[in-house]
């Protein structure tokens, strides 16, 4: 096989692998977009049905919309052709992330401060529609669970690095001369 044929074969293989990778990335993002879409729908449907804390449906709508925006932006090619993401896009991502952190803290106050609301007495001031409250409560609690698992995983990896470094001879570097 000539060198030119080998180069084109390697290019075709790389293109096929990258298209499969792209397809998996898009499918994964569609899967992860389901929860924010559900949050927008639930927040919009029950917008005025939580008089005890009327900001809970708004919390769901805004949180879900910003997460969807970030998911959509991650699908758009944001580089200048050299693999370097645009500074403007990086700044926008950072601003969205900061906003999400602040909005999440505010949502914690709104959701956990009225726990448990009255689900039955529609006209009562402590009423909050069951679906909207439990969805907001579940999403907020799930975020804490994900953060806790990520922290635990990071600590396990760090402990593994320290143990690996302590067990291997010469500090894990493999030679007497140092790093």
C-alpha positions in Angstrom: 0.0 0.0 0.0 1.4 3.4 -0.9 2.0 6.1 1.6 -0.8 8.2 0.1 -3.3 5.4 0.5 -2.1 4.9 4.2 -2.6 8.6 4.9 -6.1 8.6 3.4 -7.0 5.4 5.3 -5.8 6.9 8.6 -7.8 10.1 7.8 -11.0 8.1 7.1 -10.6 6.1 10.3 -10.1 9.3 12.3 -13.1 10.9 10.7 -15.3 7.8 11.4 -14.1 7.8 15.1 -14.7 11.5 15.5 -18.2 11.2 14.0 -19.0 8.4 16.4 -17.7 10.4 19.2 -19.7 13.4 18.1 -22.8 11.3 17.9 -22.3 10.0 21.4 -21.7 13.5 22.7 -24.9 14.8 21.1 -27.0 11.9 22.4 -25.6 12.4 25.9 -26.4 16.1 25.8 -29.9 15.3 24.6 -30.3 12.8 27.5 -29.0 15.4 30.0 -31.3 18.1 28.5 -34.4 16.1 29.5 -34.3 17.2 33.2 -33.9 21.0 32.4 -36.7 20.7 29.9 -38.9 19.1 32.5 -38.0 21.8 35.0 -39.1 24.6 32.5 -42.3 22.8 31.8 -43.2 22.1 35.5 -42.2 25.6 36.5 -44.3 27.2 33.7 -47.4 24.9 34.3 -47.4 25.6 38.1 -46.2 29.2 38.0 -48.8 30.6 40.3 -49.6 27.5 42.3 -47.2 28.0 45.2 -48.4 31.0 47.2 -46.2 30.2 50.2 -43.1 30.7 48.1 -44.0 32.0 44.6 -40.3 32.1 43.6 -40.0 28.3 43.5 -41.5 27.9 40.0 -39.4 30.8 38.8 -36.3 29.2 40.4 -37.0 26.0 38.3 -37.5 27.9 35.1 -34.4 30.1 35.3 -32.2 27.3 36.6 -33.3 25.0 33.8 -33.0 27.7 31.1 -29.5 28.6 32.1 -28.4 24.9 32.2 -30.0 24.4 28.8 -28.2 27.4 27.4 -24.9 26.1 28.6 -25.7 22.7 27.1 -26.5 24.3 23.8 -23.4 26.5 23.9 -21.3 23.4 24.4 -22.6 22.0 21.1 -21.5 25.1 19.2 -17.9 25.2 17.9 -16.5 28.2 19.9 -12.9 28.2 18.7 -11.0 30.2 16.2 -10.0 27.1 14.3 -6.8 26.4 16.3 -8.5 24.7 19.2 -8.4 27.8 21.3 -11.9 28.7 22.7 -12.9 32.3 22.4 -12.2 34.5 25.4 -15.7 36.0 25.1 -17.2 32.5 25.2 -15.1 31.5 28.2 -16.1 34.7 30.0 -19.8 34.0 29.2 -19.5 30.4 30.5 -17.8 31.7 33.7 -20.6 34.3 34.2 -23.3 31.7 33.7 -21.6 29.4 36.1 -21.3 32.2 38.7 -25.0 33.1 38.2 -26.0 29.4 38.6 -24.1 29.2 41.9 -25.8 32.3 43.2 -29.2 31.2 41.9 -28.7 27.7 43.4 -28.1 29.3 46.9 -31.2 31.4 46.5 -33.2 28.4 45.4 -32.0 26.5 48.5 -33.4 29.3 50.7 -36.7 29.3 48.9 -37.2 25.5 48.8 -35.8 24.4 52.1 -37.3 27.3 54.1 -40.9 26.1 53.5 -40.3 22.4 54.0 -42.8 20.7 54.2 -45.5 22.8 52.6 -49.3 22.2 52.8 -50.2 20.2 49.7 -53.9 19.9 50.3 -55.4 23.3 51.3 -55.4 25.2 47.9 -56.5 28.5 49.4 -54.3 28.4 52.5 -51.2 30.7 52.5 -48.9 27.8 53.3 -50.1 25.9 50.2 -47.6 24.8 47.5 -48.5 22.5 44.7 -47.0 19.1 45.3 -45.5 18.5 41.9 -43.6 21.8 41.7 -42.4 21.7 45.2 -41.2 18.1 45.1 -39.5 18.6 41.7 -37.6 21.6 43.0 -36.8 19.8 46.3 -35.6 16.7 44.3 -33.5 18.7 41.9 -31.9 20.8 44.7 -31.2 17.7 46.8 -29.9 15.8 43.7 -27.4 18.6 43.0 -26.0 18.1 46.6 -25.8 14.4 46.1 -23.8 14.8 42.8 -21.5 17.3 44.5 -21.0 15.0 47.5 -20.2 12.0 45.2 -17.8 14.2 43.1 -16.0 15.3 46.3 -15.8 11.8 47.6 -14.4 10.6 44.3 -11.9 13.4 44.2 -10.8 12.6 47.8 -10.4 8.9 46.9 -8.3 9.7 43.9 -6.2 12.0 46.0 -5.7 9.3 48.6 -4.8 6.8 45.9 -2.2 9.2 44.6 -0.7 9.6 48.0 -0.7 5.9 48.7 0.7 5.1 45.2 3.4 7.7 45.8 4.2 6.2 49.2 4.3 2.6 48.2 6.4 2.9 45.0 10.2 3.1 45.5 11.8 6.5 45.1 8.5 8.4 45.6 6.9 6.9 42.6 9.3 8.4 40.1 11.0 5.1 39.2 14.6 6.3 39.2 17.1 7.2 41.8 17.9 10.6 40.3 14.6 12.1 41.4 11.8 13.5 39.2 
